[in-house]
Amino acid sequence: MGRRCWRRRALAAACLGAALLLLLLGVAPRALRPVFDNRAVGSSWLGGRRRSPLQMLHDLDQGRLSDLAEVHRQRRDWLRRTCSRHTRRQHLLQPEDLRHVLVDDAHGLLYCYVPKVACTNWKRVLLALSGRAPSDPRTIPAHEAHAPGRLPSLADFSPAEVNRRLRAYLAFLFVREPFERLASAYRNKLQRPWGADFQRRFGTSIVRRLRPRPGPDALTRGHDVRFAEFLAYLLDPRTRRDGPFNEHWERTHALCHPCRLRYDVVGKFETLAEDAAFVLSLVGAPGLRFPEPPPGAGAAAAHDRAARLFRDISPFYQRRLFGLYKMDFLLFNYSAPSYLRLR
């Protein structure tokens, strides 16, 4: 970091107090390197009985990489390069920005969960690892996995404790092709009968704002929102003025801040089984099986469903929506879907 850049960053942080300065310094991206340079800190992790997941990853990087480890190294490098190219100005992170980063102190893990990217199963796995739930993640009900307070987040800790974990723990997230994730959120929350709460909360507002002559049933239940109406709601400037997007359709970079937080593993929904096994091998839990997705939930089927939904969306709205989610496409190396008409 250049001297001029450092002075500018330190001055800005000082204006917001010492606590934010600590947080800023702690979340700056860094290259993967051995952790626990301070032996007192290192010996406190699991009593020094074995190497941390971050150290395991560092050891892999020092030797001849397997094909899968090379894929993850390339993803880290791509993310770092893309961040440096496209994110010149970055805001200081507040505690609320860390709410999606879950903490497993026993295993030295930080996991940023992204809804509609197997986050229910990852929460199940973390609960099983922590001993807070049965050892077989498949037996943990979804509502228990999502129950508030079951898993601590980085937002629950002081700036000094946040810094310590960011420096020493393996941080990972799982991402998904942005429009397939968006289509999944629409189908799950605004189309399916079990999404009644979301339909009343968001569907009624969408219908009231965007449908010329809504019927009384739609105004009361919000159960029949069309995909085009949902996209128009996302693109409506009034939606952003009302506050951040709901987490199910918020952009991944806005949930996990990958250009401010250092992520060691970037898993993808499209290679979920292999990437999940890679993370668990670093944890030292290769015997723990990541739950398999239900039938019809694979990447090919998700692509086809998204293509069908976007087929009837005009090129004008396709281009605007691509602009809204463009940073996720760039950061995680996704190409624009072939079914879009962007020109």
C-alpha positions as CSV (number, residue, x, y, z in Angstrom):
1,M,0.0,0.0,0.0
2,G,1.5,3.4,-1.0
3,R,2.3,6.0,1.6
4,R,-0.2,8.5,0.2
5,C,-3.0,5.9,0.1
6,W,-2.3,4.8,3.7
7,R,-2.4,8.4,5.0
8,R,-5.7,9.0,3.2
9,R,-7.2,5.8,4.6
10,A,-5.9,6.4,8.2
11,L,-7.3,10.0,8.2
12,A,-10.7,8.9,7.0
13,A,-10.9,6.2,9.6
14,A,-9.7,8.4,12.4
15,C,-12.7,10.7,11.8
16,L,-14.9,7.8,12.7
17,G,-13.1,6.8,15.9
18,A,-10.6,4.2,16.9
19,A,-13.0,1.3,16.8
20,L,-13.8,1.8,13.2
21,L,-10.1,2.2,12.4
22,L,-9.4,-1.2,14.0
23,L,-12.2,-2.7,11.8
24,L,-10.9,-1.0,8.7
25,L,-7.4,-2.3,9.2
26,G,-8.6,-5.8,10.0
27,V,-10.8,-6.3,6.9
28,A,-8.3,-5.0,4.3
29,P,-7.7,-7.8,1.7
30,R,-4.4,-9.7,2.1
31,A,-2.6,-12.4,0.4
32,L,-2.9,-15.9,1.8
33,R,0.0,-16.5,4.2
34,P,0.7,-18.5,7.3
35,V,-1.3,-17.3,10.3
36,F,-0.6,-17.1,14.0
37,D,2.7,-15.3,13.7
38,N,2.0,-14.5,17.4
39,R,2.6,-17.8,19.1
40,A,0.4,-16.9,22.0
41,V,-2.6,-16.5,19.7
42,G,-1.7,-19.6,17.7
43,S,-1.5,-21.8,20.7
44,S,-4.9,-20.8,21.8
45,W,-6.6,-22.3,18.7
46,L,-7.8,-25.8,19.7
47,G,-4.9,-25.9,22.3
48,G,-2.4,-26.1,19.4
49,R,-3.4,-29.7,18.8
50,R,-3.6,-29.4,15.0
51,R,-3.2,-27.0,12.1
52,S,-6.0,-24.5,11.4
53,P,-8.0,-24.7,8.1
54,L,-6.2,-21.5,6.9
55,Q,-2.8,-23.1,7.6
56,M,-3.9,-26.3,5.8
57,L,-4.8,-24.2,2.8
58,H,-1.5,-22.4,3.0
59,D,0.3,-25.7,3.1
60,L,-1.5,-26.8,-0.1
61,D,-0.4,-23.6,-1.8
62,Q,3.2,-24.3,-1.0
63,G,3.2,-27.7,-2.7
64,R,2.0,-29.2,-6.0
65,L,-1.6,-28.2,-6.3
66,S,-4.3,-30.7,-7.0
67,D,-6.7,-29.8,-9.9
68,L,-9.3,-28.6,-7.4
69,A,-6.9,-26.6,-5.3
70,E,-5.6,-24.9,-8.4
71,V,-9.2,-24.0,-9.4
72,H,-9.6,-22.3,-6.0
73,R,-6.3,-20.5,-6.3
74,Q,-7.4,-19.2,-9.6
75,R,-10.7,-18.0,-8.2
76,R,-8.9,-16.2,-5.4
77,D,-6.6,-14.5,-7.8
78,W,-9.5,-13.5,-10.2
79,L,-11.4,-12.0,-7.3
80,R,-8.4,-10.0,-6.1
81,R,-7.6,-8.7,-9.6
82,T,-11.2,-7.8,-10.3
83,C,-11.6,-6.0,-7.0
84,S,-8.5,-3.9,-7.7
85,R,-9.7,-3.1,-11.2
86,H,-13.3,-2.2,-10.4
87,T,-13.6,-1.0,-6.9
88,R,-11.6,2.2,-6.4
89,R,-13.8,3.8,-3.7
90,Q,-15.0,1.7,-0.8
91,H,-17.0,2.6,2.2
92,L,-15.9,1.8,5.8
93,L,-17.6,-1.4,7.0
94,Q,-20.1,-1.1,9.8
95,P,-20.9,-3.9,12.2
96,E,-24.2,-4.5,10.3
97,D,-22.1,-5.2,7.2
98,L,-20.7,-8.3,8.9
99,R,-24.1,-9.8,9.8
100,H,-23.9,-12.4,7.1
101,V,-20.5,-13.7,8.1
102,L,-21.0,-16.6,10.5
103,V,-18.3,-17.7,12.9
104,D,-17.1,-21.2,14.0
105,D,-14.6,-20.6,16.7
106,A,-14.0,-24.3,17.3
107,H,-12.7,-24.9,13.8
108,G,-11.4,-21.5,12.8
109,L,-14.0,-20.8,10.1
110,L,-15.8,-17.7,8.7
111,Y,-18.7,-18.4,6.3
112,C,-20.6,-15.7,4.5
113,Y,-24.0,-17.1,3.7
114,V,-25.8,-16.1,0.5
115,P,-29.5,-17.1,0.3
116,K,-30.4,-19.3,-2.6
117,V,-26.8,-20.7,-2.7
118,A,-27.2,-23.8,-0.4
119,C,-26.9,-21.7,2.7
120,T,-29.5,-23.8,4.6
121,N,-27.3,-26.8,4.2
122,W,-24.1,-24.9,5.1
123,K,-25.8,-23.7,8.2
124,R,-26.7,-27.3,9.0
125,V,-23.1,-28.3,8.5
126,L,-21.8,-25.6,10.8
127,L,-24.3,-26.6,13.5
128,A,-23.2,-30.2,13.2
129,L,-19.5,-29.2,13.4
130,S,-20.1,-27.0,16.4
131,G,-22.0,-29.7,18.3
132,R,-25.1,-27.5,18.6
133,A,-27.1,-30.1,16.6
134,P,-27.0,-33.7,15.5
135,S,-23.8,-34.8,13.8
136,D,-25.8,-35.7,10.6
137,P,-26.7,-32.3,9.0
138,R,-29.5,-33.9,7.0
139,T,-31.5,-34.5,10.2
140,I,-31.5,-30.8,11.1
141,P,-34.8,-29.1,10.2
142,A,-34.4,-26.0,8.0
143,H,-36.2,-23.7,10.5
144,E,-33.6,-24.7,13.2
145,A,-30.8,-24.0,10.8
146,H,-32.1,-20.5,10.2
147,A,-33.2,-19.8,13.8
148,P,-31.7,-16.5,15.0
149,G,-28.8,-16.9,17.4
150,R,-28.0,-20.5,16.5
151,L,-24.7,-19.4,14.9
152,P,-22.8,-16.2,15.9
153,S,-21.8,-13.7,13.3
154,L,-18.9,-11.4,13.1
155,A,-21.3,-8.5,13.9
156,D,-21.6,-9.9,17.4
157,F,-17.9,-9.3,18.3
158,S,-15.9,-6.2,19.2
159,P,-13.6,-4.7,16.5
160,A,-10.5,-6.3,18.1
161,E,-12.2,-9.7,18.1
162,V,-13.3,-9.2,14.6
163,N,-9.7,-8.4,13.5
164,R,-8.4,-11.5,15.3
165,R,-10.8,-13.8,13.5
166,L,-10.3,-12.2,10.1
167,R,-6.5,-12.6,10.4
168,A,-6.6,-16.2,11.7
169,Y,-9.6,-18.0,10.3
170,L,-10.4,-19.5,6.9
171,A,-13.1,-17.4,5.3
172,F,-15.3,-18.9,2.6
173,L,-18.4,-18.1,0.7
174,F,-20.5,-19.9,-2.0
175,V,-21.8,-18.0,-5.0
176,R,-24.1,-18.7,-7.9
177,E,-24.8,-17.4,-11.4
178,P,-26.6,-14.1,-10.5
179,F,-29.7,-14.5,-12.7
180,E,-30.2,-18.2,-11.8
181,R,-30.1,-17.2,-8.2
182,L,-32.6,-14.4,-8.9
183,A,-34.9,-16.7,-10.7
184,S,-34.7,-19.2,-7.8
185,A,-35.5,-16.5,-5.3
186,Y,-38.6,-15.4,-7.3
187,R,-39.9,-19.0,-7.7
188,N,-39.3,-19.9,-4.0
189,K,-40.5,-16.7,-2.3
190,L,-43.1,-15.2,-4.7
191,Q,-44.5,-18.2,-6.6
192,R,-44.6,-21.2,-4.2
193,P,-47.4,-21.6,-1.6
194,W,-44.9,-21.8,1.3
195,G,-43.8,-18.2,0.4
196,A,-47.1,-16.7,1.8
197,D,-45.2,-14.5,4.2
198,F,-43.0,-13.1,1.5
199,Q,-46.0,-12.7,-0.8
200,R,-47.8,-10.6,1.8
201,R,-44.7,-8.6,2.7
202,F,-43.4,-7.9,-0.8
203,G,-45.9,-9.2,-3.3
204,T,-48.7,-6.9,-2.2
205,S,-46.3,-3.9,-2.4
206,I,-45.2,-4.9,-5.9
207,V,-48.8,-5.4,-7.1
208,R,-49.9,-2.1,-5.6
209,R,-47.1,-0.1,-7.1
210,L,-46.7,-1.7,-10.5
211,R,-50.0,-3.3,-11.6
212,P,-52.4,-0.9,-13.3
213,R,-55.6,-2.5,-12.0
214,P,-54.9,-5.0,-9.3
215,G,-57.7,-7.1,-8.0
216,P,-58.6,-7.2,-4.3
217,D,-57.3,-10.7,-3.8
218,A,-53.8,-9.8,-5.3
219,L,-53.8,-6.6,-3.1
220,T,-54.4,-8.7,0.0
221,R,-52.3,-11.8,-0.7
222,G,-49.7,-10.7,-3.2
223,H,-49.6,-14.3,-4.4
224,D,-49.6,-13.8,-8.2
225,V,-46.7,-11.5,-8.9
226,R,-45.4,-12.0,-12.4
227,F,-41.7,-12.2,-13.0
228,A,-41.7,-9.0,-15.1
229,E,-43.3,-7.2,-12.2
230,F,-40.7,-8.5,-9.8
231,L,-37.9,-7.3,-12.1
232,A,-39.6,-3.9,-12.5
233,Y,-39.7,-3.6,-8.7
234,L,-36.0,-4.3,-8.5
235,L,-35.2,-1.7,-11.1
236,D,-37.6,0.9,-9.6
237,P,-35.5,3.7,-7.9
238,R,-38.1,3.9,-5.2
239,T,-37.2,0.4,-4.1
240,R,-33.6,1.3,-3.3
241,R,-34.6,4.5,-1.6
242,D,-36.8,2.4,0.8
243,G,-33.7,0.5,1.9
244,P,-31.4,-2.3,0.9
245,F,-32.8,-5.2,-1.1
246,N,-34.1,-8.2,0.8
247,E,-31.2,-10.7,1.3
248,H,-32.7,-13.2,-1.1
249,W,-32.2,-10.9,-4.1
250,E,-29.5,-8.6,-2.8
251,R,-26.3,-8.8,-4.8
252,T,-23.7,-11.2,-3.4
253,H,-21.0,-8.5,-3.2
254,A,-23.4,-6.3,-1.1
255,L,-23.9,-9.2,1.4
256,C,-20.4,-10.5,1.7
257,H,-18.1,-7.5,0.7
258,P,-15.5,-9.6,-1.1
259,C,-13.4,-6.6,-2.0
260,R,-13.2,-5.6,1.7
261,L,-13.0,-9.0,3.4
262,R,-10.4,-11.6,2.4
263,Y,-12.0,-14.8,1.2
264,D,-9.8,-17.9,1.0
265,V,-12.3,-20.2,-0.8
266,V,-14.9,-19.1,-3.3
267,G,-17.2,-22.1,-3.8
268,K,-19.8,-22.2,-6.6
269,F,-23.3,-23.6,-6.7
270,E,-22.4,-25.1,-10.1
271,T,-19.7,-27.3,-8.5
272,L,-21.3,-27.5,-5.0
273,A,-20.4,-31.1,-4.1
274,E,-16.7,-30.8,-5.0
275,D,-16.2,-27.4,-3.4
276,A,-18.0,-28.4,-0.2
277,A,-15.8,-31.5,0.1
278,F,-12.8,-29.3,-0.4
279,V,-13.7,-27.0,2.5
280,L,-14.5,-29.9,4.8
281,S,-11.2,-31.5,4.0
282,L,-9.4,-28.3,5.1
283,V,-11.5,-28.4,8.3
284,G,-10.3,-31.9,8.9
285,A,-13.8,-33.3,8.7
286,P,-13.8,-35.4,5.4
287,G,-16.2,-37.9,6.9
288,L,-18.9,-35.2,7.3
289,R,-21.1,-35.4,4.2
290,F,-22.5,-32.2,2.8
291,P,-26.3,-32.8,2.2
292,E,-27.2,-33.6,-1.4
293,P,-29.6,-31.2,-3.1
294,P,-33.1,-32.4,-3.8
295,P,-33.9,-33.9,-7.2
296,G,-34.3,-31.2,-9.9
297,A,-32.1,-28.7,-8.0
298,G,-29.0,-29.1,-10.1
299,A,-27.2,-26.5,-12.1
300,A,-28.6,-27.6,-15.5
301,A,-32.1,-27.5,-14.3
302,A,-31.6,-24.1,-12.7
303,H,-30.2,-22.7,-16.0
304,D,-33.2,-24.0,-17.9
305,R,-35.7,-22.5,-15.4
306,A,-34.0,-19.1,-15.5
307,A,-33.9,-19.2,-19.3
308,R,-37.7,-19.8,-19.5
309,L,-38.4,-16.9,-17.1
310,F,-36.2,-14.4,-18.9
311,R,-37.4,-15.4,-22.4
312,D,-40.4,-13.0,-22.1
313,I,-38.5,-10.1,-20.6
314,S,-37.7,-7.3,-23.1
315,P,-34.1,-6.6,-24.1
316,F,-34.4,-3.2,-22.5
317,Y,-35.1,-4.6,-19.1
318,Q,-32.6,-7.4,-19.6
319,R,-29.9,-4.8,-20.1
320,R,-30.9,-2.8,-17.1
321,L,-31.0,-5.8,-14.9
322,F,-27.7,-7.0,-16.1
323,G,-26.2,-3.6,-15.2
324,L,-27.7,-3.9,-11.7
325,Y,-26.1,-7.3,-11.1
326,K,-23.0,-6.7,-13.2
327,M,-20.5,-6.6,-10.4
328,D,-21.5,-10.1,-9.2
329,F,-20.9,-11.4,-12.8
330,L,-17.5,-9.7,-12.9
331,L,-16.2,-10.6,-9.4
332,F,-17.1,-14.3,-9.6
333,N,-16.2,-14.8,-13.3
334,Y,-19.7,-15.5,-14.7
335,S,-20.4,-14.9,-18.3
336,A,-23.6,-13.2,-19.4
337,P,-26.2,-15.9,-20.0
338,S,-26.6,-17.0,-23.6
339,Y,-30.4,-16.5,-23.4
340,L,-30.0,-12.7,-22.8
341,R,-30.4,-10.2,-25.6
342,L,-28.0,-7.5,-24.4
343,R,-27.4,-5.9,-27.8
